Amino acid sequence: MGAVVAASLAVLPTAAQAMSVAQFLAKAKALQAQGALALLSPDAELLKREVSAIRAAYTADLRAARAAGRTPHSCPPETGKPKLNPRQMLAELEKIPRAKRGMSMKAAVYAYMKRTYPCR
């Protein structure tokens, strides 16, 4: 995956609208094809905002579950932020069967985090 797409996914502002896995992958591939020009694309910012909103929701959900004394959705390491490598995440998204890529990015990320950091 191109460095531009990886950089786009690593910086995390906020998003207001949900995006499907299919939409996200299509935009990421289009940005990759643009090379360095991808930084000028509004889609680069759109992907950043989408990832940021999902990360914020995920973090808030974990905190809320812990504060309520419930087992959280998943159990990433307590120290530091969970590592969500953009290349690895895109590779995980590519593993989702085409017929299921209509799911939201949030659902896909949450499923990934649950598989990667199960609570024991």
C-alpha positions as CSV (number, residue, x, y, z in Angstrom):
1,M,0.0,0.0,0.0
2,G,1.3,3.4,-0.8
3,A,3.0,5.6,1.7
4,V,0.5,8.4,0.9
5,V,-2.5,6.2,1.8
6,A,-0.7,4.9,4.9
7,A,0.0,8.5,6.0
8,S,-3.6,9.5,5.3
9,L,-4.9,6.7,7.6
10,A,-2.4,7.4,10.3
11,V,-3.5,11.0,10.9
12,L,-6.8,11.0,12.7
13,P,-9.2,14.0,12.7
14,T,-13.0,13.3,13.1
15,A,-15.8,12.1,10.8
16,A,-19.5,12.7,10.7
17,Q,-20.7,10.0,8.3
18,A,-20.4,6.3,8.1
19,M,-18.7,4.6,5.2
20,S,-19.0,1.0,4.0
21,V,-15.9,-1.2,3.6
22,A,-16.4,-1.2,-0.2
23,Q,-16.5,2.6,-0.3
24,F,-13.4,2.9,1.9
25,L,-11.4,0.4,-0.1
26,A,-12.4,2.0,-3.4
27,K,-11.3,5.4,-2.2
28,A,-8.1,4.0,-0.7
29,K,-7.2,2.3,-4.0
30,A,-8.0,5.4,-6.0
31,L,-5.7,7.5,-3.7
32,Q,-3.0,4.9,-4.0
33,A,-3.2,5.2,-7.8
34,Q,-2.8,9.0,-7.5
35,G,0.6,8.7,-5.8
36,A,1.8,12.0,-4.2
37,L,-1.2,13.9,-5.7
38,A,-3.4,11.9,-3.3
39,L,-2.5,14.4,-0.5
40,L,-4.5,17.0,-2.5
41,S,-7.6,14.9,-2.8
42,P,-10.6,15.6,-0.6
43,D,-10.9,11.8,-0.3
44,A,-7.7,11.6,1.7
45,E,-9.2,13.9,4.3
46,L,-12.5,11.9,4.2
47,L,-10.7,8.7,5.0
48,K,-8.8,10.3,7.8
49,R,-12.0,11.6,9.3
50,E,-13.7,8.2,9.0
51,V,-10.9,6.4,10.8
52,S,-10.7,9.1,13.4
53,A,-14.5,8.8,14.2
54,I,-14.2,5.1,14.5
55,R,-11.2,5.3,16.8
56,A,-13.0,7.8,19.0
57,A,-16.2,5.7,19.2
58,Y,-14.2,2.6,19.9
59,T,-12.2,4.3,22.7
60,A,-15.4,5.8,24.2
61,D,-17.1,2.4,24.1
62,L,-14.2,0.7,25.9
63,R,-14.2,3.4,28.6
64,A,-17.9,3.3,29.0
65,A,-17.9,-0.5,29.5
66,R,-15.1,-0.3,32.0
67,A,-16.7,2.5,33.9
68,A,-20.0,0.5,34.1
69,G,-18.1,-2.5,35.3
70,R,-18.9,-4.5,32.1
71,T,-16.4,-6.5,30.1
72,P,-15.4,-4.3,27.2
73,H,-16.0,-5.3,23.5
74,S,-12.3,-6.1,23.2
75,C,-9.2,-5.7,25.4
76,P,-6.3,-3.9,23.7
77,P,-3.2,-3.2,25.8
78,E,-3.8,-0.7,28.6
79,T,-0.5,1.1,27.9
80,G,-0.4,3.3,24.8
81,K,-2.9,3.2,21.9
82,P,-3.8,0.0,20.1
83,K,-1.6,-0.3,17.0
84,L,-3.8,0.0,14.0
85,N,-1.3,-0.2,11.2
86,P,-2.9,1.3,8.0
87,R,-1.4,-1.3,5.7
88,Q,-2.4,-4.2,8.0
89,M,-5.9,-2.7,8.3
90,L,-6.3,-2.4,4.6
91,A,-5.1,-6.0,4.2
92,E,-7.7,-7.1,6.7
93,L,-10.4,-5.2,4.9
94,E,-9.4,-6.9,1.6
95,K,-10.0,-10.3,3.3
96,I,-13.7,-9.4,3.8
97,P,-15.7,-11.2,1.1
98,R,-17.0,-8.9,-1.5
99,A,-20.6,-9.9,-0.6
100,K,-20.0,-8.6,2.9
101,R,-18.2,-5.3,2.1
102,G,-21.5,-3.4,2.5
103,M,-20.9,-3.5,6.2
104,S,-19.8,-0.3,7.9
105,M,-16.2,0.5,8.4
106,K,-17.0,0.7,12.1
107,A,-18.4,-2.8,12.2
108,A,-15.3,-4.1,10.3
109,V,-12.9,-2.3,12.6
110,Y,-14.7,-3.5,15.7
111,A,-14.6,-7.1,14.4
112,Y,-10.9,-6.7,13.7
113,M,-10.2,-5.4,17.2
114,K,-12.2,-8.2,18.8
115,R,-10.2,-10.8,16.9
116,T,-6.9,-9.1,17.6
117,Y,-7.5,-8.2,21.3
118,P,-10.0,-10.7,22.7
119,C,-10.8,-10.3,26.4
120,R,-9.7,-13.3,28.4
